[in-house]
Amino acid sequence: MTVKVVANVNKFMVGQLMVAWYYLHNEDAGFKYRQSTYSKSQMLHAVIDAGSSNSVELCIPYKNYRPWLHIAKDDTLGNNAVLGQLAIKVLSQLSVPSTVYNSASVSIYVKFNNANFMGVIPRDIGVGAEGEMMAMLTTMAAGYLMQQMADKNRDKPPVQLPPTHMTPMSSSSLGVGTGCSEPLQAMRLDARGQVPHPDMGDTMMDLYQIAQQKALFTTFSWTNTHNAGSKLWSVPVSPTLPLESFHSETLFTTADKSKTVYGYAVPPVSIVGGMMTYWRGSLVFDFSVVGSQYHTGRLLAVFVPMNVDTITLAQAQALPYVVYDIHDERTFSFTTPYISDKPWWPCGYQNGQVDVTPGIGRLFILVLNELIPMDNVAKELQILVYVGAHESMEFAIPRQPTWGLPWNFKYSPSGYVHARPGYSPWYAGTWRNIYGGKTLCLRYGAVSDHVAQFDGLSSGIAGTNGGWFYYTLDENDPNYRTNSKIKINGKDELLLGNIALVPIDVSDGYGLIYLFCCDPGRLNIGPGTPFHKAYDGKEKVDSQYGIWWESESSDYVTGDPVLKQHMVSNSKIRDSGWVVVDTPKAPAQIQICEPSPLVSSTTSGSLLFGEKFNDLKDYSRRYEPLFRVKTTDQQNDNNRSEFSFDCLPAGNALYNDVAFSRFSRDGGQTLAASGFRFYRGSMNYKIFCDTFSSSIWLEHRPDRMFNSKGIRRIALSTWDASQMKDYASVYSPTSVNRTMTINVPFYQAGSLGLLQEPVKEASEYAKRAYTLGELVVHIQRDGMTKK
């Protein structure tokens, strides 16, 4: 499909429009973070300049998780005739003289280059087509493609045979990404099978090429009041550019404005630099002056091979510099040289270091000749800065990424909790394991055992100064006003903001992870209350004294509310009432991973390190920690599952109540996936178990759609909890091998799968495209005592 956008402007107007394309925006739950022009500059886009080019064309190839798009409305198939979103955004505001008409019009033309249609139906069935049928993808013949259509860099082949010699090792290397075979269990019918790739299309799996993608970085202004020698802008020369120079948006702020979290639009070169240890080569800065033919002036760009804050025009002219005349060219580029005393330079934001690694120098933009505008034209020009890696730039040695994604940036400090990922929003319902389904508890769905789970809950503190804990909505939560007015049992006088939530352990082996609802007026210590006596570390709450269910209600909370901890004191027991001792009134804290502190080619690092670092597929084959699961110690039904999770190429949830996840944030695989919309291929998993007297069963269920990004410790139903027949499975006793390596195949119904996270309203077909299925873990304990 070709889209042509024409702007009706005149030569006296100054300004720019950006035309950008994003596939399946309505299926991406994180699309709200991709709305700025800085983010859209990393997508398929073009720029219309009012002063020079008045039209652009975008050639949009067909990309979808289905080979065909349905035209007629069908709710079971999701949105009809939707391929993506074409956005036209103001890149630089329109500026016109007072004597010229102050607005401009835009026309859009669409052409289908190779449209195919299938399935003729009468026009009175369904709704009329609104036009976004694309070309059909090539039909795949699996048996032929297994041999003839392999993708580029198909390394680390699976080994299905036992080794010819025996070397005791607990596991194969977790760090090797290429150059070796890997013994594993293939969860497919034919162990020789590999995922075919019939059409590589615009696949980009080279880290260096990704870094070379230009992205809008920042802007600065040039006015006719700037004298010759004035510094307009400067920046350190490093792929990991200063945090304050990036465009930022507010992601979250507390009600009292005491804590704010910002998200940053980071160019691809800085993302790659944040994933690697060293860099070498040149950066390319593109400058776009938003002006007209009636503006004249000259700019001087100079690289200083040392870190200084200011420089005079005379000093700049003593260095190699470039002069740009905006009357002749309003778009120009500057390539920084690599001047260093060593072949590699450390990337910035080194984790664990106080001092920030400086760049190799600094780039300055100075005024050489003042800006001279004619009468009745703008006296101030905006200059847009784009940045990307030069073809000579190389990176080496993966490290802990310095960036984190904005999908889950909140965590609860001591005294504050919120639901685990995938267990919110929640509402008040009943569950058979909490007083026989008579007392209200928190649920996240109406399906059996869809009970909300929380990390960090505590029953209380033993001793005279201790007491029982309960939780309420935190007043500093941004959605407190809305959530506090939710009716419980449909009663106006019983609102969520006025009830207490008490932790409870239902003895299912998973510990204290549930909450039931209680009237604060009953939170005394004594008979007839949930707390029969002073908390001693052994006494359990009595859920029969919670709020009983009276009427059906499904009012979900908004967002993922933070809950604040309170205590009913052991030392101040009164027959007529109760005493609450609040924890310190700190607002709910937020944690986001803030970064800590032309050359000859080395063939991607191989000439100096003996290995290459440019291939994203090699990088993605290095194993990353995913979950750390604490299982029950009790002997369970041998036919019941312990936990399960969705196999998500886009990455699973972060459990921010665990320090490891809170500070390590997302791995490089998840960061790389965030820059793409589609995927095709299989995934490997390694499971380590520290139990000696157990056996592990794994089942891959490829027919399951997306459920959540987290671990599901409790099965959705008795049927799902049981081992099943004919699914691919593998078994291993931990007394023989405590490590299992499996390959989860690509069993998608369509040609491509979807990356990112689905919206709540996504269709069943879209939810299936986000995941490679469900992996179910069964742990069978034999009850032996180790001696």
Buried (B, 14 or more C-beta within 10 A) or exposed (E): BEBBBBBEBEBBBBBBBBBBBBBBBBBBBBBEBBBBBBBBBBBBBBBBBBBBEBBBEBEBEBBBBBBBBBBBBEEEBBBBBBBBBBBBBEBBEBBBBEEBEEEBEBEEEEEEEEBEEEEEEEEEEBEEBEEBBBBBBEEBEEEEBBEEBEBEBEBBEBBEEEEEEEEEEEBBEEEBBBEEEBEBBBBBEEEEBBBBBBEEBEBBBBBBBBBBBBBBBBBBEBBBEBEEBBBBBBBBBBBBBBBEBBBBBEBBBBBEEEBEBBBBBBBBBBBBBBBBBBBBBBBBBBBBBBBBBBBBBBBBBBBBBEEEEEBEBEBBBEEEBEEBBBBEEBBBBBBBBBEEEEBBBBBBBBBEEEEBBBBBBBBBBBBBBBBEBEEEBBEBBBBBBBBBBBBBBBBBBBBBBBBBBBBBBBBBBEBBBBBBBBBBBBBBBBBEBBBEEBBBBBBBBEEBBBBBBBBBBBBBBBEEEBBBBBBBBBBBBBBBEBBBEBBBBEEEEBBBBBBBBBBBBBEBBBBBBBBBBBBBEBBBBEEEBBBBEBBEEEBEBBBEBBBEBEEEBEBBBBBBBBBBBBBBBBEEBEEEEBBBEEBEEBBBBBBBBEBBEEBEEBEBBBEBBEBBBBBBBBBBBBBEEBBEBEBBEEEBEEEBBBBBBBBBBBBBBBBBBBEEBBBBBBBBBBBBBBBBBBBBBBBBBBBEBEBEBBBBBBBBBBEBBBBBBBBBBBBBEEEBBBBEEEBBBBEBBBBEEBBBBBBBBBBBEBBBBBBBBBBEEBBEBBBBBBBBBBBBBBBBBEEEEEE
